[in-house]
Amino acid sequence: MRTFAAIKIPLKDEQYALLEAVKLSMANQSIKWVDWYGLHLTLFFFGESSPAFVAGLNLFLQDLASAINSFDLSIKDLGFFGQKNKPKVLWLGTEPNEELNLIQDKISNFATKNGFCVSNQGFNPHITLARIKGVSVFNEFSQVLKSFNDKIRWQVHVDRIILYKSELNPKGARYSPVLWHLLKPHSSSN
């Protein structure tokens, strides 16, 4: 089973509408959009994983989640991976976040101890919106990003780490939650 650990990114109606507006603004581009209801921020992609590894990973994620308080994550900006005139992936970015970095670092350490290769490029938290097959005019694409960047500002409450399985099919990957592990409720000081 192909697996990855992630945080689900739920959308409110106004955020869904905003992403639909971005999509509509890029209707003349060759872009394959993800399903908005499946938005997530990948913490670590494990790939093919044995049942024994998945069992151990679930125990690790359960222990990790029970030691970390839930937190708020700020979503901001649109960006892309790839070269300037040849973008490949359109994404939503996040504000720097200590809790998110801590979780990802601990999962990466667990992965390394279990023989997985960890990228030396560092953690670049993002939420994939689309795979870009090609843009007809890069300046138009760039202008759409700029026009929406000030509008993309919202908070997501992170209260769980989810282990997903990824199934490949001709229409693309399909992601399904296997198990989720709740973080400790955030206690406010009085």
C-alpha positions, 0 to 999 in steps of 0.5 A: 500500500502506498502511504503518506502522513498529512493534515487535512485542509477543510474549506468553508464555503467562502474558501471553496468559492475563492478556489473556484474563482481561481480555477475559473480564472485559469480556464484557458490553461492546461491544468488538472485540478485536485478535488477541493474536498481532498485538500491536504498538506503532506507531512511525509510521503512513504510510498509503498509500505508493508503492513508491518511498517504501517502498523508501526507507523500508526503506533508512532503517529498515535504517540506523536499526536498524544504529545502535541497540542492542536494548533492553528495554521495560517494559509496564504498565497498561491505559488508554483513549483517548476521553472518560471515559464514552465510551472508544474504544480500550483499550490497554497502556501502557509505561514511558518509554524513551529508545531507543523515543523515539529510534527514533520521533523519527528515524522522525518526522523521516524522515516529515516530510522526505518530506511526511508530517504528524506529530502535534503531540500528541507520541508516546504509546507504547501497544499497542492491545488493542481498539476500544470500540463502547460500554460499558454501565456505565462504572464496571464498565469502570473497575473492570476496568482498576483490578483488572488494572493491578497485574498487568500488568507485564512486559518485552519485548526489542525487537530489530527494527523492522518495516515492516507493511502494513495491509489493510482488509477488512469484519472490520477491518484485517489487518497483515502484516510486509513487512520487519523490520530487526534492531537491534544486539545489546545488548552487556553490559559485563563 
